[in-house]
Protein backbone atom coordinates (compact mmCIF):
# COMPACT_ATOMS: atom_id res chain seq x y z
CA UNK A 1 0.00 0.00 0.00
CA UNK A 2 2.96 2.33 0.52
CA UNK A 3 3.74 1.89 -3.17
CA UNK A 4 0.37 3.43 -4.00
CA UNK A 5 1.68 6.79 -2.77
CA UNK A 6 4.45 6.82 -5.36
CA UNK A 7 2.10 5.57 -8.08
CA UNK A 8 -0.42 8.35 -7.39
CA UNK A 9 2.31 10.97 -7.12
CA UNK A 10 3.77 9.87 -10.44
CA UNK A 11 0.37 9.86 -12.12
CA UNK A 12 -0.78 13.24 -10.80
CA UNK A 13 2.58 14.94 -11.28
CA UNK A 14 2.98 13.69 -14.83
CA UNK A 15 -0.59 14.63 -15.77
CA UNK A 16 -0.13 18.12 -14.31
CA UNK A 17 3.03 18.67 -16.37
CA UNK A 18 1.46 17.18 -19.50
CA UNK A 19 -1.69 19.30 -19.08
CA UNK A 20 0.27 22.53 -18.58
CA UNK A 21 2.73 22.06 -21.43
CA UNK A 22 0.29 20.34 -23.76
CA UNK A 23 -2.50 22.89 -23.34
CA UNK A 24 -0.16 25.84 -23.87
CA UNK A 25 1.46 24.30 -26.94
CA UNK A 26 -1.87 23.08 -28.34
CA UNK A 27 -3.48 26.51 -28.04
CA UNK A 28 -0.44 28.10 -29.67
CA UNK A 29 -0.67 25.64 -32.55
CA UNK A 30 -4.42 26.21 -32.87
CA UNK A 31 -3.90 29.94 -33.43
CA UNK A 32 -0.92 29.37 -35.74
CA UNK A 33 -1.22 29.50 -39.50
CA UNK A 34 0.82 28.37 -42.47
CA UNK A 35 4.28 26.89 -42.06
CA UNK A 36 4.36 27.30 -38.28
CA UNK A 37 1.20 25.23 -37.88
CA UNK A 38 2.59 22.55 -40.20
CA UNK A 39 5.89 22.49 -38.31
CA UNK A 40 4.24 22.16 -34.91
CA UNK A 41 1.95 19.41 -36.21
CA UNK A 42 4.90 17.49 -37.66
CA UNK A 43 6.88 17.75 -34.42
CA UNK A 44 3.89 16.58 -32.36
CA UNK A 45 3.31 13.61 -34.67
CA UNK A 46 6.98 12.69 -34.40
CA UNK A 47 6.94 12.83 -30.59
CA UNK A 48 3.72 10.81 -30.41
CA UNK A 49 5.14 8.15 -32.72
CA UNK A 50 8.13 7.85 -30.38
CA UNK A 51 7.36 5.37 -27.54
CA UNK A 52 6.57 7.22 -24.31
CA UNK A 53 8.62 4.90 -22.13
CA UNK A 54 11.65 5.13 -24.41
CA UNK A 55 11.45 8.92 -24.53
CA UNK A 56 11.13 9.01 -20.74
CA UNK A 57 14.17 6.72 -20.45
CA UNK A 58 16.23 9.11 -22.55
CA UNK A 59 15.19 12.10 -20.43
CA UNK A 60 15.83 10.28 -17.14
CA UNK A 61 19.21 9.05 -18.41
CA UNK A 62 20.20 12.65 -19.06
CA UNK A 63 19.31 13.49 -15.45
CA UNK A 64 19.47 11.26 -12.37
CA UNK A 65 17.33 8.26 -11.57
CA UNK A 66 14.76 9.63 -9.12
CA UNK A 67 11.01 9.97 -8.74
CA UNK A 68 11.14 13.64 -9.68
CA UNK A 69 13.09 12.91 -12.85
CA UNK A 70 10.65 10.15 -13.77
CA UNK A 71 7.65 12.45 -13.26
CA UNK A 72 9.20 15.21 -15.38
CA UNK A 73 10.19 12.77 -18.12
CA UNK A 74 6.77 11.12 -18.30
CA UNK A 75 5.00 14.49 -18.22
CA UNK A 76 7.09 15.84 -21.09
CA UNK A 77 6.56 12.66 -23.09
CA UNK A 78 2.78 12.80 -22.59
CA UNK A 79 2.50 16.53 -23.32
CA UNK A 80 2.67 15.86 -27.08
CA UNK A 81 -0.51 13.76 -26.94
CA UNK A 82 -2.31 16.46 -24.94
CA UNK A 83 -1.03 19.19 -27.27
CA UNK A 84 -2.34 17.47 -30.39
CA UNK A 85 -5.73 16.89 -28.79
CA UNK A 86 -5.97 20.51 -27.61
CA UNK A 87 -4.95 21.75 -31.07
CA UNK A 88 -7.67 19.72 -32.79
CA UNK A 89 -10.38 20.71 -30.31
CA UNK A 90 -9.37 24.38 -30.23
CA UNK A 91 -9.30 24.67 -34.01
CA UNK A 92 -12.80 23.22 -34.12
CA UNK A 93 -14.02 25.84 -31.65
CA UNK A 94 -12.20 28.70 -33.40
CA UNK A 95 -13.94 27.85 -36.68
CA UNK A 96 -17.39 28.55 -35.21
CA UNK A 97 -19.37 31.63 -36.20
CA UNK A 98 -19.66 32.98 -32.66
CA UNK A 99 -15.87 33.22 -32.47
CA UNK A 100 -15.90 35.36 -35.59
CA UNK A 101 -18.63 37.50 -34.05
CA UNK A 102 -16.58 37.88 -30.87
CA UNK A 103 -13.53 38.99 -32.82
CA UNK A 104 -15.64 41.42 -34.84
CA UNK A 105 -16.96 42.96 -31.63
CA UNK A 106 -13.40 43.56 -30.45
CA UNK A 107 -12.95 40.71 -27.98
CA UNK A 108 -9.27 39.97 -27.38
CA UNK A 109 -7.75 36.55 -28.02
CA UNK A 110 -7.03 35.89 -24.30
CA UNK A 111 -10.69 36.52 -23.46
CA UNK A 112 -11.79 34.24 -26.31
CA UNK A 113 -9.52 31.48 -25.00
CA UNK A 114 -10.75 31.88 -21.42
CA UNK A 115 -14.40 32.45 -22.27
CA UNK A 116 -15.00 30.19 -25.26
CA UNK A 117 -12.16 27.81 -26.12
CA UNK A 118 -11.28 26.32 -22.72
CA UNK A 119 -14.91 25.88 -21.53
CA UNK A 120 -15.70 23.96 -24.72
CA UNK A 121 -12.68 21.67 -24.76
CA UNK A 122 -12.25 20.84 -21.08
CA UNK A 123 -14.73 17.89 -20.92
CA UNK A 124 -12.85 15.94 -23.60
CA UNK A 125 -9.52 17.07 -22.20
CA UNK A 126 -10.36 15.85 -18.68
CA UNK A 127 -11.24 12.38 -20.01
CA UNK A 128 -7.97 12.21 -21.92
CA UNK A 129 -5.98 13.31 -18.86
CA UNK A 130 -7.64 10.58 -16.81
CA UNK A 131 -6.42 8.05 -19.36
CA UNK A 132 -2.95 9.64 -19.33
CA UNK A 133 -2.89 9.14 -15.54
CA UNK A 134 -3.10 5.37 -15.96
CA UNK A 135 -0.42 5.41 -18.64
CA UNK A 136 1.82 7.51 -16.40
CA UNK A 137 1.47 4.99 -13.57
CA UNK A 138 2.50 2.19 -15.91
CA UNK A 139 5.41 4.24 -17.26
CA UNK A 140 6.70 4.99 -13.75
CA UNK A 141 6.48 1.31 -12.86
CA UNK A 142 8.40 0.47 -16.04
CA UNK A 143 11.12 3.01 -15.25
CA UNK A 144 11.43 1.73 -11.68
CA UNK A 145 11.63 -1.85 -12.95
CA UNK A 146 14.55 -0.78 -15.14
CA UNK A 147 16.21 1.01 -12.22
CA UNK A 148 15.47 4.51 -13.53
CA UNK A 149 12.61 5.41 -11.19
CA UNK A 150 12.38 6.08 -7.48
CA UNK A 151 15.51 4.67 -5.80
CA UNK A 152 15.45 2.51 -2.63
CA UNK A 153 14.10 2.59 0.00
CA UNK A 154 11.08 4.04 -1.83
CA UNK A 155 8.30 1.47 -2.21
CA UNK A 156 7.76 1.60 -5.95
CA UNK A 157 5.64 -1.18 -7.44
CA UNK A 158 7.97 -1.46 -10.41
CA UNK A 159 11.03 -1.93 -8.20
CA UNK A 160 9.08 -4.45 -6.09
CA UNK A 161 8.46 -6.51 -9.22
CA UNK A 162 12.16 -6.32 -10.08
CA UNK A 163 13.26 -7.46 -6.63
CA UNK A 164 10.60 -10.20 -6.39
CA UNK A 165 11.31 -11.91 -9.70
CA UNK A 166 14.29 -13.78 -8.21
CA UNK A 167 12.10 -15.34 -5.51
CA UNK A 168 8.88 -15.72 -7.51
CA UNK A 169 8.83 -19.53 -7.27
CA UNK A 170 9.34 -19.56 -3.49
CA UNK A 171 7.51 -16.36 -2.49
CA UNK A 172 5.10 -15.42 -5.30
CA UNK A 173 3.20 -12.90 -3.16
CA UNK A 174 6.12 -10.48 -3.47
CA UNK A 175 5.43 -10.15 -7.20
CA UNK A 176 1.69 -10.83 -7.29
CA UNK A 177 0.73 -8.14 -4.76
CA UNK A 178 2.28 -5.11 -6.53
CA UNK A 179 1.35 -6.52 -9.94
CA UNK A 180 -2.32 -6.95 -9.02
CA UNK A 181 -2.50 -3.52 -7.38
CA UNK A 182 -0.92 -1.94 -10.44
CA UNK A 183 -3.48 -3.56 -12.74
CA UNK A 184 -6.39 -2.68 -10.44
CA UNK A 185 -5.32 0.99 -10.23
CA UNK A 186 -4.94 1.38 -14.00
CA UNK A 187 -8.24 -0.39 -14.76
CA UNK A 188 -9.99 1.67 -12.07
CA UNK A 189 -8.72 4.93 -13.55
CA UNK A 190 -9.84 3.83 -17.02
CA UNK A 191 -13.31 3.09 -15.65
CA UNK A 192 -13.38 6.55 -14.06
CA UNK A 193 -12.42 8.03 -17.45
CA UNK A 194 -15.29 6.15 -19.11
CA UNK A 195 -17.66 7.45 -16.43
CA UNK A 196 -16.43 11.01 -16.94
CA UNK A 197 -16.94 10.68 -20.68
CA UNK A 198 -20.54 9.51 -20.21
CA UNK A 199 -21.24 12.23 -17.63
CA UNK A 200 -19.68 15.14 -19.51
CA UNK A 201 -21.00 14.17 -22.96
CA UNK A 202 -24.20 16.18 -23.53
CA UNK A 203 -25.42 13.74 -26.18
CA UNK A 204 -25.11 10.87 -23.72
CA UNK A 205 -27.09 12.81 -21.12
CA UNK A 206 -29.75 13.42 -23.73
CA UNK A 207 -30.04 9.71 -24.52
CA UNK A 208 -30.28 8.86 -20.82
CA UNK A 209 -33.02 11.45 -20.34
C-alpha positions in Angstrom: 0.0 0.0 0.0 3.0 2.3 0.5 3.7 1.9 -3.2 0.4 3.4 -4.0 1.7 6.8 -2.8 4.5 6.8 -5.4 2.1 5.6 -8.1 -0.4 8.3 -7.4 2.3 11.0 -7.1 3.8 9.9 -10.4 0.4 9.9 -12.1 -0.8 13.2 -10.8 2.6 14.9 -11.3 3.0 13.7 -14.8 -0.6 14.6 -15.8 -0.1 18.1 -14.3 3.0 18.7 -16.4 1.5 17.2 -19.5 -1.7 19.3 -19.1 0.3 22.5 -18.6 2.7 22.1 -21.4 0.3 20.3 -23.8 -2.5 22.9 -23.3 -0.2 25.8 -23.9 1.5 24.3 -26.9 -1.9 23.1 -28.3 -3.5 26.5 -28.0 -0.4 28.1 -29.7 -0.7 25.6 -32.5 -4.4 26.2 -32.9 -3.9 29.9 -33.4 -0.9 29.4 -35.7 -1.2 29.5 -39.5 0.8 28.4 -42.5 4.3 26.9 -42.1 4.4 27.3 -38.3 1.2 25.2 -37.9 2.6 22.6 -40.2 5.9 22.5 -38.3 4.2 22.2 -34.9 2.0 19.4 -36.2 4.9 17.5 -37.7 6.9 17.8 -34.4 3.9 16.6 -32.4 3.3 13.6 -34.7 7.0 12.7 -34.4 6.9 12.8 -30.6 3.7 10.8 -30.4 5.1 8.1 -32.7 8.1 7.8 -30.4 7.4 5.4 -27.5 6.6 7.2 -24.3 8.6 4.9 -22.1 11.7 5.1 -24.4 11.4 8.9 -24.5 11.1 9.0 -20.7 14.2 6.7 -20.4 16.2 9.1 -22.6 15.2 12.1 -20.4 15.8 10.3 -17.1 19.2 9.0 -18.4 20.2 12.7 -19.1 19.3 13.5 -15.5 19.5 11.3 -12.4 17.3 8.3 -11.6 14.8 9.6 -9.1 11.0 10.0 -8.7 11.1 13.6 -9.7 13.1 12.9 -12.9 10.6 10.2 -13.8 7.7 12.4 -13.3 9.2 15.2 -15.4 10.2 12.8 -18.1 6.8 11.1 -18.3 5.0 14.5 -18.2 7.1 15.8 -21.1 6.6 12.7 -23.1 2.8 12.8 -22.6 2.5 16.5 -23.3 2.7 15.9 -27.1 -0.5 13.8 -26.9 -2.3 16.5 -24.9 -1.0 19.2 -27.3 -2.3 17.5 -30.4 -5.7 16.9 -28.8 -6.0 20.5 -27.6 -4.9 21.7 -31.1 -7.7 19.7 -32.8 -10.4 20.7 -30.3 -9.4 24.4 -30.2 -9.3 24.7 -34.0 -12.8 23.2 -34.1 -14.0 25.8 -31.7 -12.2 28.7 -33.4 -13.9 27.8 -36.7 -17.4 28.6 -35.2 -19.4 31.6 -36.2 -19.7 33.0 -32.7 -15.9 33.2 -32.5 -15.9 35.4 -35.6 -18.6 37.5 -34.1 -16.6 37.9 -30.9 -13.5 39.0 -32.8 -15.6 41.4 -34.8 -17.0 43.0 -31.6 -13.4 43.6 -30.4 -12.9 40.7 -28.0 -9.3 40.0 -27.4 -7.8 36.6 -28.0 -7.0 35.9 -24.3 -10.7 36.5 -23.5 -11.8 34.2 -26.3 -9.5 31.5 -25.0 -10.7 31.9 -21.4 -14.4 32.4 -22.3 -15.0 30.2 -25.3 -12.2 27.8 -26.1 -11.3 26.3 -22.7 -14.9 25.9 -21.5 -15.7 24.0 -24.7 -12.7 21.7 -24.8 -12.3 20.8 -21.1 -14.7 17.9 -20.9 -12.9 15.9 -23.6 -9.5 17.1 -22.2 -10.4 15.8 -18.7 -11.2 12.4 -20.0 -8.0 12.2 -21.9 -6.0 13.3 -18.9 -7.6 10.6 -16.8 -6.4 8.0 -19.4 -3.0 9.6 -19.3 -2.9 9.1 -15.5 -3.1 5.4 -16.0 -0.4 5.4 -18.6 1.8 7.5 -16.4 1.5 5.0 -13.6 2.5 2.2 -15.9 5.4 4.2 -17.3 6.7 5.0 -13.7 6.5 1.3 -12.9 8.4 0.5 -16.0 11.1 3.0 -15.3 11.4 1.7 -11.7 11.6 -1.8 -13.0 14.5 -0.8 -15.1 16.2 1.0 -12.2 15.5 4.5 -13.5 12.6 5.4 -11.2 12.4 6.1 -7.5 15.5 4.7 -5.8 15.5 2.5 -2.6 14.1 2.6 0.0 11.1 4.0 -1.8 8.3 1.5 -2.2 7.8 1.6 -5.9 5.6 -1.2 -7.4 8.0 -1.5 -10.4 11.0 -1.9 -8.2 9.1 -4.5 -6.1 8.5 -6.5 -9.2 12.2 -6.3 -10.1 13.3 -7.5 -6.6 10.6 -10.2 -6.4 11.3 -11.9 -9.7 14.3 -13.8 -8.2 12.1 -15.3 -5.5 8.9 -15.7 -7.5 8.8 -19.5 -7.3 9.3 -19.6 -3.5 7.5 -16.4 -2.5 5.1 -15.4 -5.3 3.2 -12.9 -3.2 6.1 -10.5 -3.5 5.4 -10.1 -7.2 1.7 -10.8 -7.3 0.7 -8.1 -4.8 2.3 -5.1 -6.5 1.4 -6.5 -9.9 -2.3 -7.0 -9.0 -2.5 -3.5 -7.4 -0.9 -1.9 -10.4 -3.5 -3.6 -12.7 -6.4 -2.7 -10.4 -5.3 1.0 -10.2 -4.9 1.4 -14.0 -8.2 -0.4 -14.8 -10.0 1.7 -12.1 -8.7 4.9 -13.5 -9.8 3.8 -17.0 -13.3 3.1 -15.6 -13.4 6.6 -14.1 -12.4 8.0 -17.4 -15.3 6.2 -19.1 -17.7 7.5 -16.4 -16.4 11.0 -16.9 -16.9 10.7 -20.7 -20.5 9.5 -20.2 -21.2 12.2 -17.6 -19.7 15.1 -19.5 -21.0 14.2 -23.0 -24.2 16.2 -23.5 -25.4 13.7 -26.2 -25.1 10.9 -23.7 -27.1 12.8 -21.1 -29.7 13.4 -23.7 -30.0 9.7 -24.5 -30.3 8.9 -20.8 -33.0 11.4 -20.3 
